[in-house]
């Protein structure tokens, strides 16, 4: 797996809850959100970084 992950996300009108659910899914896969950049009204670019596994 890569250390970084870039995802394009379309929330649609009033759908930030769906973005939070997506971020939670990525967290379950071991990625932490680093930055969310708005591109226009409903489109975002989300930057994730792989979290280090704890021993």
Steps between C-alpha positions, in 0.01 A plus 500: 500500500609853431588737778274767347159483336322770298125465445260720305164526671164645392276582796199620306280770653497477880676166513796564729380207714587269210851647493538434874394139444758468221772644726400248769531215248851612407589524870391138541741415216781671691503844337475834680358806328773761449315762298169558323517748213178635345514510119156654435148488647488126579832355390788441738847349485583306816860427599565207732818366659549140607513475877785300646392173652560477872688201631 
